[in-house]
Amino acid sequence: MASNALYLGLGQAATTALAIGLTAALGRWLGAADYGTYYVLITMSTSVYLLMECGQSVWVVRETARAPERAGELLGSALAFRVAVVTASAIPVGLLTLALGYGVRTTWLFVLLFLGNLPLFLASGYGMAFRAAERMERDAAVSVVNKVLVLSVALPALAIGAGIPGVILAQVLAGGAALFTARALYLGIDGQTLSMSRQAVRAMVLGGLPMLSMSVSGAAQPYMDAVILSKLAPATAVGYFGAARNIIGTLLAPALIIATASYPRIARAAHDTSAFPREIRTALRPLLWLGALGATGTWLFAETAVGLIYGSGFAPSATILKVYAPALFLVFIDILLWNALYAAGVAVGLAIVIAVKVLASAGLSILLVPILQARTGNGGIGIVLSFALSELVVLSGALVLLPRGTLTGEAAVDTARALGAAGLTLLLFWAIPSLNPWLGIPLCIATFSGASWLLGLMHQRDVEALQGIFRTPRRAAVPPFETLG
């Protein structure tokens, strides 16, 4: 797991740097109002794609990890399914956008973006095979190729005034290159010949139904957030929220990396009452450490991040990040619990919990956005405050639904240790004078790490495990993909 997390982390570091460059250019060249329009477009497109994915990613990774001889059939069926649902959905989603009152121009831009994201959607499909075989470095390479080309094309397009259409063109070209790269990397490890079968598609759809219901809720959350905010607040407020949301996505990357790296092992251990809790706690401890550190750093340095990326014109985005900081810690934990519940076969209950959470968040947003927009001029605060409050529903539901014995008292103690390290770090920064961020950020990390060591969240074995990543040959860590078939 550590080796896979390392490769995904290196890929994420590269893509994060590229994404920061792109978002900075978008914010500065488009301005808050146009950036708000772009944020609505990209959020709606991403939400619909999440829905159309139909929960297949988690199911395909699980089934391929358990039966690697079916890798070609499962992947081929998943890719064919993706092409079919995207092409069939283009007109309906365009009409829905128009019906929501976004106008002809915005609707056409949305349809172009929606269809243009198909190559990247297919490229990410190959990642299911890479993840199941624990060849995460190839999954990371595809993401890096995509981000490099998006930035390479989008920057000149923005410079010549192409605006949002130029950015969409950049995404289309980069997605095509990512698909070509993914296909080449798959063939480069002697991946099985792709095939499609109705039985595999049917099993994938049925097996993905629990995750589909979760995807519906997951897709609805950002979609409703964008729509509610765009209807109840001006475009500048949407732009502030979009800028903050992009930074939030970067902050969540470590949780997604660890969850992705640990999932194949969790899936294989799901029916072993001794191995399953062990795999969960192995992944949970670093998530607690990173989540608490991320929440602490977000609270202390939100202004620095926003100013560095977007400039002084997006100062209200920093307030949104500060309000979100406590929820970040909860989301880190929830991401792992979602994977654990699906692997254990109890995802339906969690899907119901998430649906309740989305509805609660939407209701709170409708109530809070107008109030906070009127009082602060920053309606996005209402969105993240609603999200933070409703996230408690998910955590409570997941703890109830987990198989008995999955989380022991040690997990609760580790959680308390993480919160204690965060509290000690915040106390230190409250007590000392204001510091330059270039001194403050390293001091924050050092203080949190030291507090984690003193409180017992970090151990010598953690350091040894990290060193072992670099001592252990990559291909000795897991069976090579070509031997799985």
C-alpha positions as CSV (number, residue, x, y, z in Angstrom):
1,M,0.0,0.0,0.0
2,A,2.8,2.4,0.9
3,S,4.5,1.9,-2.5
4,N,1.3,2.5,-4.3
5,A,0.6,5.6,-2.2
6,L,4.0,6.9,-3.0
7,Y,3.5,6.7,-6.8
8,L,0.1,8.2,-6.6
9,G,1.5,10.9,-4.3
10,L,4.2,11.8,-6.7
11,G,1.7,11.9,-9.6
12,Q,-0.6,14.1,-7.4
13,A,2.2,16.4,-6.6
14,A,2.9,17.0,-10.2
15,T,-0.7,17.4,-11.2
16,T,-1.4,19.7,-8.3
17,A,1.4,22.0,-9.3
18,L,0.0,22.0,-12.9
19,A,-3.6,22.5,-11.7
20,I,-2.5,25.4,-9.5
21,G,-0.9,27.1,-12.5
22,L,-4.1,26.6,-14.6
23,T,-6.5,27.8,-11.9
24,A,-4.3,30.8,-11.2
25,A,-4.4,31.7,-15.0
26,L,-8.1,31.1,-15.2
27,G,-8.9,33.3,-12.1
28,R,-6.6,36.1,-13.3
29,W,-7.6,36.1,-17.0
30,L,-11.3,35.4,-16.7
31,G,-12.0,37.4,-13.6
32,A,-14.4,36.4,-10.7
33,A,-17.6,36.6,-12.8
34,D,-16.5,34.6,-15.8
35,Y,-14.6,32.2,-13.5
36,G,-17.9,31.7,-11.7
37,T,-19.5,30.7,-15.0
38,Y,-16.7,28.3,-15.8
39,Y,-17.0,26.8,-12.3
40,V,-20.7,26.1,-12.8
41,L,-19.9,24.4,-16.2
42,I,-17.1,22.2,-15.0
43,T,-19.0,21.3,-11.8
44,M,-22.2,20.3,-13.7
45,S,-20.2,18.3,-16.2
46,T,-18.2,16.5,-13.5
47,S,-21.3,15.7,-11.5
48,V,-23.1,14.2,-14.5
49,Y,-20.0,12.1,-15.3
50,L,-19.9,10.9,-11.7
51,L,-23.5,9.8,-12.1
52,M,-23.0,8.0,-15.4
53,E,-20.0,6.2,-14.1
54,C,-22.7,4.1,-12.3
55,G,-20.4,3.0,-9.5
56,Q,-18.5,0.8,-11.9
57,S,-15.0,1.9,-10.9
58,V,-15.1,0.5,-7.4
59,W,-16.9,-2.6,-8.6
60,V,-14.5,-3.3,-11.5
61,V,-11.4,-2.7,-9.3
62,R,-12.8,-5.1,-6.6
63,E,-13.8,-7.8,-9.1
64,T,-10.5,-7.6,-11.1
65,A,-8.5,-7.7,-7.9
66,R,-10.3,-10.9,-6.9
67,A,-10.4,-12.5,-10.4
68,P,-7.5,-11.0,-12.4
69,E,-8.1,-13.4,-15.3
70,R,-11.2,-11.4,-16.2
71,A,-9.3,-8.1,-16.5
72,G,-9.8,-7.7,-20.3
73,E,-13.5,-8.6,-20.2
74,L,-14.3,-6.3,-17.3
75,L,-12.3,-3.3,-18.6
76,G,-13.6,-3.7,-22.2
77,S,-17.2,-3.9,-21.0
78,A,-16.7,-0.8,-18.7
79,L,-15.2,1.3,-21.6
80,A,-18.0,0.3,-24.0
81,F,-20.6,1.2,-21.3
82,R,-19.0,4.6,-20.8
83,V,-19.1,5.5,-24.5
84,A,-22.8,4.4,-24.8
85,V,-24.0,6.4,-21.8
86,V,-22.1,9.6,-22.6
87,T,-23.3,9.8,-26.2
88,A,-26.9,9.0,-25.2
89,S,-26.9,11.6,-22.5
90,A,-25.6,14.7,-24.4
91,I,-28.9,16.0,-25.6
92,P,-30.9,15.3,-22.4
93,V,-28.3,17.1,-20.2
94,G,-28.2,20.0,-22.6
95,L,-31.9,20.4,-22.4
96,L,-31.8,20.2,-18.6
97,T,-29.2,22.9,-18.5
98,L,-31.4,25.1,-20.7
99,A,-34.4,24.4,-18.6
100,L,-32.5,25.6,-15.5
101,G,-32.4,29.0,-17.1
102,Y,-28.7,29.2,-18.0
103,G,-29.2,30.6,-21.5
104,V,-28.3,29.3,-25.0
105,R,-24.6,30.3,-24.8
106,T,-24.0,28.6,-21.5
107,T,-25.9,25.5,-22.6
108,W,-23.8,25.1,-25.7
109,L,-20.6,25.6,-23.8
110,F,-21.8,22.9,-21.3
111,V,-22.6,20.4,-24.1
112,L,-19.2,21.0,-25.7
113,L,-17.5,20.5,-22.4
114,F,-19.6,17.4,-21.6
115,L,-18.8,15.7,-24.9
116,G,-15.2,16.9,-24.9
117,N,-14.6,15.1,-21.5
118,L,-15.3,11.7,-23.0
119,P,-11.7,10.9,-24.0
120,L,-10.5,11.6,-20.4
121,F,-13.4,9.5,-19.1
122,L,-12.2,6.6,-21.1
123,A,-8.6,7.2,-20.1
124,S,-9.6,7.1,-16.4
125,G,-11.3,3.8,-17.2
126,Y,-7.9,2.2,-17.9
127,G,-7.0,3.3,-14.4
128,M,-9.3,0.6,-13.0
129,A,-7.0,-2.1,-14.4
130,F,-3.9,-0.3,-13.2
131,R,-5.4,0.0,-9.7
132,A,-6.6,-3.6,-9.5
133,A,-3.1,-4.8,-10.4
134,E,-1.6,-2.3,-7.9
135,R,0.3,-0.6,-10.7
136,M,-0.6,2.9,-9.5
137,E,2.4,4.5,-11.2
138,R,0.8,4.1,-14.6
139,D,-2.5,5.6,-13.4
140,A,-0.5,8.6,-12.1
141,A,1.3,8.9,-15.4
142,V,-1.9,9.3,-17.3
143,S,-3.1,12.1,-15.0
144,V,0.2,13.9,-15.4
145,V,0.0,13.7,-19.2
146,N,-3.5,15.1,-19.2
147,K,-2.6,18.0,-16.9
148,V,0.5,19.0,-18.8
149,L,-1.3,19.2,-22.1
150,V,-4.3,21.1,-20.6
151,L,-2.0,23.7,-19.2
152,S,0.1,23.8,-22.4
153,V,-2.9,24.6,-24.6
154,A,-5.0,26.6,-22.2
155,L,-2.4,29.2,-21.4
156,P,-1.9,30.3,-25.0
157,A,-5.7,30.2,-25.5
158,L,-6.3,32.5,-22.6
159,A,-3.5,34.8,-23.7
160,I,-5.1,35.4,-27.1
161,G,-8.5,36.0,-25.5
162,A,-10.2,32.6,-26.4
163,G,-11.8,32.5,-22.9
164,I,-13.9,29.6,-21.9
165,P,-14.1,28.0,-25.4
166,G,-10.3,27.9,-25.5
167,V,-10.1,26.2,-22.2
168,I,-12.7,23.6,-23.3
169,L,-10.6,22.9,-26.5
170,A,-7.5,22.4,-24.3
171,Q,-9.4,19.8,-22.3
172,V,-10.5,18.0,-25.4
173,L,-7.0,17.7,-26.8
174,A,-5.5,16.8,-23.5
175,G,-8.1,14.1,-22.9
176,G,-7.3,12.5,-26.2
177,A,-3.6,12.4,-25.4
178,A,-4.4,10.9,-22.0
179,L,-6.5,8.2,-23.7
180,F,-3.7,7.4,-26.1
181,T,-1.2,7.2,-23.2
182,A,-3.4,5.0,-21.1
183,R,-3.9,2.6,-24.0
184,A,-0.2,2.4,-24.6
185,L,0.6,1.8,-20.9
186,Y,-2.0,-0.9,-20.8
187,L,-0.5,-2.7,-23.7
188,G,3.0,-2.1,-22.4
189,I,2.3,-4.4,-19.4
190,D,0.8,-7.1,-21.6
191,G,-2.7,-6.3,-20.6
192,Q,-5.3,-8.8,-21.7
193,T,-7.1,-8.2,-24.9
194,L,-10.2,-6.1,-24.3
195,S,-13.6,-7.7,-24.9
196,M,-17.1,-6.9,-24.1
197,S,-19.9,-9.2,-22.9
198,R,-23.5,-8.5,-22.0
199,Q,-23.1,-10.7,-18.9
200,A,-20.2,-8.5,-17.7
201,V,-22.1,-5.3,-18.4
202,R,-25.2,-6.6,-16.6
203,A,-23.1,-7.8,-13.6
204,M,-21.3,-4.4,-13.6
205,V,-24.5,-2.5,-13.6
206,L,-26.1,-4.6,-10.9
207,G,-23.0,-4.8,-8.8
208,G,-22.6,-1.0,-9.1
209,L,-26.1,-0.2,-8.0
210,P,-25.2,0.4,-4.4
211,M,-22.4,2.7,-5.5
212,L,-24.7,4.2,-8.1
213,S,-27.0,5.4,-5.4
214,M,-24.0,6.8,-3.7
215,S,-22.9,8.4,-6.9
216,V,-26.3,10.0,-7.4
217,S,-26.0,11.6,-4.0
218,G,-22.3,12.4,-4.6
219,A,-23.0,14.0,-7.9
220,A,-26.0,15.8,-6.6
221,Q,-24.0,17.6,-3.9
222,P,-21.7,19.7,-6.1
223,Y,-24.4,20.1,-8.7
224,M,-26.9,21.5,-6.2
225,D,-24.3,23.6,-4.5
226,A,-23.4,25.3,-7.8
227,V,-27.0,25.7,-8.9
228,I,-28.2,27.0,-5.5
229,L,-25.3,29.5,-5.2
230,S,-25.7,30.7,-8.8
231,K,-29.4,31.3,-8.2
232,L,-29.2,32.9,-4.8
233,A,-25.9,34.9,-5.1
234,P,-24.2,37.0,-7.8
235,A,-21.6,35.6,-10.2
236,T,-18.7,37.0,-8.2
237,A,-19.8,35.0,-5.2
238,V,-19.9,31.8,-7.3
239,G,-16.4,32.7,-8.5
240,Y,-15.1,33.1,-4.9
241,F,-16.6,29.7,-4.0
242,G,-15.2,28.1,-7.2
243,A,-11.7,29.3,-6.3
244,A,-12.0,27.9,-2.8
245,R,-13.5,24.7,-4.1
246,N,-10.5,24.1,-6.3
247,I,-8.2,24.4,-3.4
248,I,-10.4,22.1,-1.4
249,G,-10.0,19.5,-4.1
250,T,-6.3,19.7,-3.8
251,L,-6.4,19.4,0.0
252,L,-8.5,16.2,-0.4
253,A,-5.9,14.6,-2.7
254,P,-4.0,12.8,0.0
255,A,-7.1,11.1,1.3
256,L,-8.0,9.9,-2.2
257,I,-4.5,8.6,-2.7
258,I,-4.4,6.5,0.4
259,A,-8.0,5.3,-0.1
260,T,-7.1,4.3,-3.7
261,A,-3.9,2.6,-2.8
262,S,-5.5,0.7,0.1
263,Y,-8.7,-0.4,-1.6
264,P,-7.5,-3.5,-3.5
265,R,-6.1,-4.9,-0.3
266,I,-9.3,-4.0,1.7
267,A,-11.4,-5.6,-1.0
268,R,-9.5,-8.9,-0.8
269,A,-9.6,-8.9,3.0
270,A,-13.3,-7.9,3.3
271,H,-14.4,-11.4,4.3
272,D,-11.6,-12.1,6.7
273,T,-12.6,-11.0,10.1
274,S,-9.0,-10.6,11.3
275,A,-7.4,-9.1,8.2
276,F,-10.2,-6.6,7.4
277,P,-9.9,-4.5,10.6
278,R,-6.1,-4.6,10.3
279,E,-6.2,-3.2,6.7
280,I,-8.7,-0.5,7.8
281,R,-6.5,0.7,10.7
282,T,-3.4,0.6,8.5
283,A,-5.0,3.0,6.1
284,L,-6.8,5.1,8.8
285,R,-3.7,6.2,10.8
286,P,-2.0,8.1,8.0
287,L,-5.4,9.5,7.0
288,L,-5.9,10.9,10.6
289,W,-2.5,12.4,10.6
290,L,-2.9,14.0,7.1
291,G,-6.5,15.1,7.7
292,A,-5.7,16.9,11.0
293,L,-2.6,18.5,9.6
294,G,-4.5,19.6,6.5
295,A,-7.3,21.1,8.5
296,T,-4.8,22.9,10.8
297,G,-2.9,24.3,7.8
298,T,-6.1,25.4,6.0
299,W,-7.2,27.4,9.0
300,L,-3.8,29.1,9.5
301,F,-2.8,29.7,5.9
302,A,-6.0,30.1,3.8
303,E,-5.2,33.7,3.0
304,T,-1.7,32.8,1.8
305,A,-3.0,30.1,-0.5
306,V,-5.7,32.2,-2.1
307,G,-3.5,35.2,-2.5
308,L,-0.7,33.2,-4.1
309,I,-2.9,31.5,-6.6
310,Y,-5.7,33.9,-7.4
311,G,-4.5,37.3,-6.1
312,S,-6.1,39.9,-3.9
313,G,-9.3,39.9,-6.0
314,F,-10.4,36.6,-4.5
315,A,-9.8,37.4,-0.8
316,P,-13.4,36.2,0.2
317,S,-12.3,32.7,-0.9
318,A,-10.0,32.5,2.1
319,T,-13.0,32.9,4.5
320,I,-14.7,30.0,2.7
321,L,-11.6,27.8,3.2
322,K,-11.5,28.6,6.9
323,V,-15.1,27.6,7.5
324,Y,-14.4,24.4,5.6
325,A,-11.3,23.4,7.6
326,P,-13.0,21.4,10.3
327,A,-15.0,19.4,7.7
328,L,-11.8,18.5,5.9
329,F,-10.8,16.2,8.8
330,L,-14.2,14.4,8.7
331,V,-14.0,13.9,4.9
332,F,-10.6,12.3,5.2
333,I,-12.1,9.7,7.5
334,D,-15.3,9.3,5.5
335,I,-13.5,8.5,2.2
336,L,-11.9,5.5,3.7
337,L,-15.1,4.3,5.4
338,W,-17.0,4.5,2.1
339,N,-14.5,2.1,0.5
340,A,-14.6,-0.2,3.6
341,L,-18.4,-0.4,3.5
342,Y,-18.6,-1.2,-0.2
343,A,-15.9,-3.8,0.1
344,A,-17.8,-5.4,3.0
345,G,-21.0,-5.4,1.0
346,V,-23.0,-2.9,3.1
347,A,-23.0,0.1,0.8
348,V,-26.8,0.3,0.4
349,G,-27.2,1.6,3.9
350,L,-24.5,4.2,3.5
351,A,-26.1,5.3,0.2
352,I,-29.2,6.1,2.1
353,V,-27.3,8.0,4.7
354,I,-25.5,10.0,2.0
355,A,-28.8,10.8,0.4
356,V,-30.1,12.2,3.6
357,K,-26.9,14.2,4.0
358,V,-27.2,15.7,0.6
359,L,-30.8,16.7,1.2
360,A,-29.9,18.2,4.6
361,S,-27.0,20.1,3.0
362,A,-29.2,21.5,0.2
363,G,-31.9,22.6,2.7
364,L,-29.4,24.3,4.9
365,S,-27.8,26.0,1.9
366,I,-31.1,27.4,0.7
367,L,-31.6,28.9,4.2
368,L,-28.0,30.1,4.8
369,V,-26.8,31.4,1.4
370,P,-29.2,34.4,1.3
371,I,-28.5,35.3,4.9
372,L,-24.7,35.1,4.6
373,Q,-24.7,36.8,1.2
374,A,-26.7,39.7,2.7
375,R,-24.5,40.0,5.8
376,T,-21.1,39.3,4.4
377,G,-21.3,39.5,0.6
378,N,-20.0,36.0,0.5
379,G,-22.8,33.4,0.0
380,G,-20.3,30.6,-0.5
381,I,-19.8,30.5,3.2
382,G,-23.4,29.2,3.5
383,I,-22.6,26.3,1.1
384,V,-19.5,25.1,3.0
385,L,-21.1,25.6,6.4
386,S,-24.1,23.5,5.3
387,F,-21.7,20.8,4.0
388,A,-19.7,20.8,7.2
389,L,-22.8,20.3,9.4
390,S,-24.3,17.6,7.1
391,E,-21.0,15.7,7.0
392,L,-21.6,14.6,10.6
393,V,-24.6,12.6,9.3
394,V,-22.3,10.5,7.0
395,L,-19.7,9.8,9.7
396,S,-22.4,8.8,12.2
397,G,-24.1,6.5,9.7
398,A,-20.9,4.9,8.6
399,L,-19.9,4.1,12.2
400,V,-23.2,2.4,12.7
401,L,-23.1,0.4,9.4
402,L,-19.5,-0.9,9.7
403,P,-19.3,-4.6,10.6
404,R,-18.8,-5.1,14.3
405,G,-15.2,-5.1,15.4
406,T,-13.9,-3.2,12.3
407,L,-12.9,-0.1,14.3
408,T,-11.5,-0.8,17.8
409,G,-10.8,1.5,20.7
410,E,-7.3,2.1,19.2
411,A,-8.9,3.9,16.3
412,A,-10.7,6.2,18.7
413,V,-7.5,6.9,20.6
414,D,-5.7,7.6,17.3
415,T,-8.4,10.1,16.4
416,A,-8.0,11.8,19.8
417,R,-4.3,12.0,19.2
418,A,-4.7,13.6,15.8
419,L,-7.1,16.2,17.3
420,G,-4.7,16.8,20.2
421,A,-1.8,17.5,17.8
422,A,-4.0,19.9,15.9
423,G,-5.0,21.7,19.1
424,L,-1.4,22.1,20.3
425,T,-0.3,23.5,16.9
426,L,-3.1,26.0,16.9
427,L,-2.3,27.0,20.5
428,L,1.3,27.7,19.6
429,F,0.3,29.9,16.6
430,W,-2.2,31.7,18.8
431,A,0.5,32.5,21.3
432,I,3.3,33.7,19.0
433,P,3.3,36.9,16.8
434,S,2.3,36.7,13.2
435,L,4.9,35.0,11.1
436,N,5.8,35.2,7.4
437,P,4.1,32.2,5.7
438,W,7.3,30.9,4.4
439,L,8.4,30.5,8.0
440,G,5.0,29.7,9.4
441,I,4.2,26.8,7.1
442,P,7.3,24.8,7.9
443,L,6.9,25.6,11.6
444,C,3.3,24.3,11.4
445,I,4.4,21.0,9.9
446,A,7.2,20.6,12.4
447,T,5.1,21.5,15.4
448,F,2.3,19.2,14.3
449,S,4.7,16.3,13.6
450,G,6.4,16.8,17.0
451,A,3.1,16.9,18.8
452,S,2.0,13.7,16.9
453,W,5.1,12.0,18.0
454,L,4.7,13.0,21.6
455,L,1.0,12.0,21.7
456,G,1.8,8.6,20.0
457,L,0.1,9.1,16.7
458,M,3.5,8.7,15.0
459,H,5.8,5.8,15.8
460,Q,9.2,4.6,14.9
461,R,7.6,1.8,12.8
462,D,5.9,4.5,10.6
463,V,9.3,6.0,9.8
464,E,10.7,2.5,9.1
465,A,7.8,1.7,6.8
466,L,8.4,4.9,4.9
467,Q,12.1,4.0,4.5
468,G,11.1,0.6,3.3
469,I,9.2,2.1,0.4
470,F,12.6,3.2,-1.1
471,R,14.4,0.0,-0.1
472,T,11.9,-2.4,-1.6
473,P,12.1,-3.0,-5.4
474,R,8.8,-1.9,-6.9
475,R,8.0,-5.1,-8.8
476,A,8.7,-7.3,-5.7
477,A,5.9,-5.6,-3.8
478,V,3.0,-7.1,-5.7
479,P,2.5,-9.6,-8.5
480,P,3.2,-8.1,-11.9
481,F,0.2,-7.5,-14.1
482,E,1.3,-9.8,-16.8
483,T,1.3,-12.8,-14.4
484,L,-2.3,-12.2,-13.3
485,G,-3.8,-13.5,-16.5
